[in-house]
Amino acid sequence: MDPWQTLTTAYEQSRAREDSLDQLMEWDAQRSLIGPVEGKTVLDIGCGNGEKAIELASDHGAMSVVGVDIAGQFLTPPDGVDVTLLPGDLSTLDEIPALDGRRFDVVLFLQCLAYAQDRGRTLRAARSLLTDDGVLVVSMAHPIRWAVERSERDAIGLGDAYHTVGPYSYPSRWNEDVTITHTTDTFSSIHNSLTDNGFRVEQVLEPQLSEEKKQRFPHKQAWLAQYVGIIVFRARPV
């Protein structure tokens, strides 16, 4: 099986667990910055199996949703919703024929933008696919997470680890037979990549568990206390 397909299968199994951070806080935080989608068109880039794309249409009233993912392992959308799921690489959005000439009210990169081979190219392609008054939502692992992990792994200071941006490789936590490589960032490098490629940042969110969930899932709170979690940006086209 293709490594991306193997990884997607393992990731979706992990994400579906009751105690996954996606279930406990991440999807709620992402949706809060996406805002209402009723009657809107949505492009979900790096959509995994397409579950969130389908939910935005079936449960939240999006007029139409297109999901794109490199693994191409998709759920079947239910009847009565306008959801199209396409195999494709976020690094070459500008080469996907089905997106040519399309414009969307909302464009999403949920936990995937770090895998772009050329982030500027990917963001400029996303800008061309977004309506002039549209919304871009980018969710990424918090830069502090990778700084702490690098500091622990390489026995270097936290500040040095934080500023060591660029490619970072490690065995996947979802399937250790697959090695993941992606970029790591500082807060400013994420922000500047957006502003340098046609967007202005409107809001930033660093979600945490509710007090009730901290009590119910102390092992997740212990992880967050060490590694922070995710960061979510909402941006508009310039």
C-alpha positions in Angstrom: 0.0 0.0 0.0 1.1 3.6 -0.7 2.6 5.2 2.4 0.0 8.0 2.3 -2.8 5.4 2.2 -1.2 3.5 5.1 -0.9 6.7 7.1 -4.4 7.9 6.3 -5.9 4.7 7.5 -4.0 4.8 10.7 -4.7 8.5 11.2 -8.4 8.2 10.7 -8.6 5.2 13.1 -6.8 7.3 15.7 -8.8 10.4 15.1 -12.1 8.5 15.6 -11.2 7.5 19.2 -13.2 9.1 21.9 -10.1 10.6 23.5 -8.4 11.9 20.3 -7.7 15.6 20.6 -9.5 16.1 17.3 -12.7 14.8 18.9 -12.1 16.6 22.2 -11.2 20.1 21.0 -9.6 20.5 17.6 -12.6 20.1 15.3 -14.7 22.4 17.5 -11.9 25.0 17.4 -11.5 24.7 13.7 -15.3 25.0 13.1 -15.4 28.1 15.3 -13.0 29.9 13.0 -14.6 28.6 9.9 -17.9 30.1 11.0 -21.3 29.5 9.4 -21.1 27.7 6.1 -24.8 27.4 5.3 -25.3 28.2 1.6 -21.6 28.5 1.0 -19.0 26.6 -1.1 -16.1 25.0 0.7 -12.8 23.5 -0.4 -11.2 21.2 2.1 -7.6 20.6 1.1 -5.9 17.6 2.7 -9.3 16.3 3.7 -8.3 12.8 4.7 -11.2 10.4 4.3 -13.5 13.3 3.7 -15.5 13.0 6.9 -15.3 16.7 7.8 -16.1 17.7 4.3 -19.2 15.6 4.4 -20.2 16.9 7.8 -20.0 20.5 6.6 -22.5 19.7 3.9 -24.8 17.3 5.6 -24.9 18.8 9.2 -23.9 22.4 8.7 -25.7 23.3 5.4 -22.8 24.0 3.1 -24.2 24.4 -0.5 -21.3 22.3 -2.0 -18.0 21.0 -0.7 -15.0 19.7 -2.5 -12.4 17.7 -0.7 -8.9 17.0 -2.0 -6.5 14.4 -0.5 -3.4 12.7 -1.8 -4.3 9.3 -0.3 -7.6 9.1 -2.2 -9.2 6.8 0.5 -12.6 8.4 0.8 -15.9 7.8 2.5 -19.0 7.7 0.3 -21.0 10.9 0.7 -24.7 10.3 1.5 -27.4 11.0 -1.0 -28.7 14.5 -1.1 -25.5 16.4 -0.4 -23.2 18.0 -2.9 -19.8 16.7 -1.9 -17.0 15.8 -4.4 -13.9 14.1 -3.1 -10.9 14.2 -5.3 -7.4 12.6 -5.2 -4.8 15.3 -5.5 -1.6 16.7 -4.0 -1.8 20.0 -2.1 1.7 20.9 -3.5 0.2 21.0 -7.0 -3.3 22.5 -6.4 -2.8 24.6 -9.5 -2.5 21.4 -11.6 -5.8 19.7 -10.5 -8.1 20.0 -13.6 -11.3 19.7 -11.5 -10.4 22.9 -9.6 -9.6 24.9 -12.7 -11.7 28.1 -12.8 -13.5 27.3 -9.5 -13.9 29.8 -6.7 -14.9 28.9 -3.1 -16.3 30.9 -0.1 -14.2 28.9 2.3 -10.8 27.2 1.9 -9.4 24.9 4.6 -6.0 23.5 5.4 -6.6 21.4 8.5 -3.4 19.9 9.8 -1.8 19.6 6.3 -0.1 22.8 5.1 3.2 21.8 6.6 3.4 19.0 4.0 3.5 21.4 1.1 6.7 21.2 -0.9 6.5 24.9 -1.7 4.2 26.6 0.8 4.1 29.9 -1.2 3.0 28.1 -4.3 0.3 26.2 -2.4 -1.0 29.4 -0.7 -1.0 31.4 -3.9 -3.0 28.6 -5.6 -5.4 28.7 -2.6 -5.8 32.4 -3.0 -6.7 32.0 -6.6 -9.4 29.5 -5.6 -10.9 31.8 -3.0 -13.6 34.4 -3.6 -12.6 38.0 -2.9 -14.5 38.1 0.4 -13.8 34.4 1.3 -12.2 32.9 4.4 -9.1 30.8 4.7 -8.7 28.6 7.8 -5.3 27.0 8.5 -4.8 24.6 11.4 -1.4 23.4 12.3 0.5 21.8 15.1 1.6 24.5 17.5 5.3 25.6 16.8 6.1 25.0 20.5 5.2 21.3 20.1 8.0 20.7 17.6 10.4 22.9 19.6 9.8 20.8 22.7 10.2 17.6 20.8 13.4 18.7 19.1 14.8 19.9 22.4 14.1 16.5 24.0 15.3 14.5 21.1 18.5 16.4 20.2 19.4 17.6 23.7 19.4 21.3 22.7 18.0 24.4 24.3 14.3 25.2 23.7 15.1 28.5 22.1 17.5 26.9 19.6 14.9 24.1 18.9 12.2 26.7 18.3 14.2 28.6 15.7 15.3 25.4 13.9 12.7 25.6 11.2 12.6 23.5 8.1 12.3 19.7 7.4 11.6 17.5 10.4 11.4 13.7 10.2 10.2 11.1 12.7 8.3 7.7 12.8 4.6 8.4 12.6 2.7 8.2 15.9 -0.2 6.6 14.0 2.0 3.9 12.3 5.6 3.7 13.1 6.4 1.8 9.9 5.9 5.2 8.1 8.4 8.0 8.5 6.8 11.5 8.2 8.7 14.5 7.0 7.3 18.0 7.1 8.3 21.6 7.8 8.3 23.1 11.3 7.7 26.7 12.0 7.9 29.6 14.4 4.7 31.6 15.0 6.1 34.4 12.8 7.0 32.1 9.9 3.4 30.8 9.7 2.0 34.3 10.0 4.4 35.7 7.4 3.8 32.9 4.9 0.1 33.9 4.9 0.7 37.6 4.6 3.4 37.2 2.0 1.0 35.2 -0.3 -2.1 37.3 -0.5 -3.8 37.0 2.9 -4.3 39.1 6.1 -4.7 37.3 9.4 -8.0 38.1 11.0 -7.9 35.8 14.1 -5.7 33.2 15.8 -6.9 30.5 18.2 -4.9 28.3 20.5 -7.5 25.8 21.8 -7.3 24.0 25.1 -9.5 21.4 26.8 -12.5 22.4 28.8 -12.2 21.9 32.6 -14.6 19.0 32.4 -12.5 17.3 29.7 -9.3 17.9 31.6 -10.9 15.9 34.5 -12.2 13.1 32.2 -9.0 12.8 30.1 -6.1 13.6 32.3 -3.6 11.8 30.0 -4.6 14.2 27.2 -4.2 17.2 29.5 -0.8 16.0 30.5 0.3 15.8 26.9 -1.1 19.3 26.2 0.7 20.7 29.3 4.0 19.6 27.7 3.3 20.1 23.9 0.6 22.8 23.7 -1.5 21.3 20.9 -2.6 23.1 17.7 -2.9 26.7 16.5 -5.6 27.9 14.1 -5.5 30.9 11.8 -8.4 32.6 10.1 -7.4 34.9 7.2 -9.0 36.9 4.4 -7.7 37.7 1.0 -5.9 41.0 0.6 
